[in-house]
Amino acid sequence: MSESTTAIRAAEVIAAASAAQLSLATAESLTAGMIAASLAAVPGASAVLMGGVVSYSSTVKANVLGVDSDLLAERGSVDGEVARQMAIGARNVCGADLAVSATGVAGPSAHDGKAVGTVFLGFATGSDSGFIEQHFSGDREQIRRASNLAALDLLLSHLLPSKHTA
């Protein structure tokens, strides 16, 4: 995937959120702010992007986003329920209508017993939350970029119901 594909998708997300009058937030671990940065690069993003939390450490996941610390101790940070709770936390902390999260293993080695390329993307709306699991291949940067694009796709699926995937 190219940077232009990501820029196009981010613009689609901002346009759809603006049209729906919905605000957005992010919680990011392996992407470390890439999702929020992609959205913020779009002119007009300030009308809908409330903010984001880079929660690279489990401490930040628990203390800032409210992810259950027992869950983190039990399953590690690369987990679908962790991603779901991250999205809920971002939505609450940022006061947004819709949030997306990303946690996973970009490499170069496995983490928390999960293989390189394992990524969980969470989402949270006012009435629903959940996660999807993805498996990407490539080097660290390719996995991070693929995760960024997949998170934008997940946001778009919630903004345009005809594209709803999770």
HELIX and SHEET records of a PDB file:
HELIX    1   1 GLU A    3  ALA A   20  1                                  18    
HELIX    2   2 MET A   34  ALA A   40  1                                   7    
HELIX    3   3 ALA A   45  ALA A   47  5                                   3    
HELIX    4   4 SER A   58  ASN A   63  1                                   6    
HELIX    5   5 SER A   69  ARG A   75  1                                   7    
HELIX    6   6 GLY A   80  CYS A   94  1                                  15    
HELIX    7   7 ARG A  140  LEU A  159  1                                  20    
HELIX    8   8 PRO A  161  LYS A  163  5                                   3    
SHEET    1   A 5 LEU A  49  VAL A  54  0                                        
SHEET    2   A 5 LEU A  24  GLU A  28  1                                        
SHEET    3   A 5 LEU A  98  GLY A 104  1                                        
SHEET    4   A 5 THR A 118  ALA A 124 -1                                        
SHEET    5   A 5 SER A 129  HIS A 135 -1                                        
END                                                                             
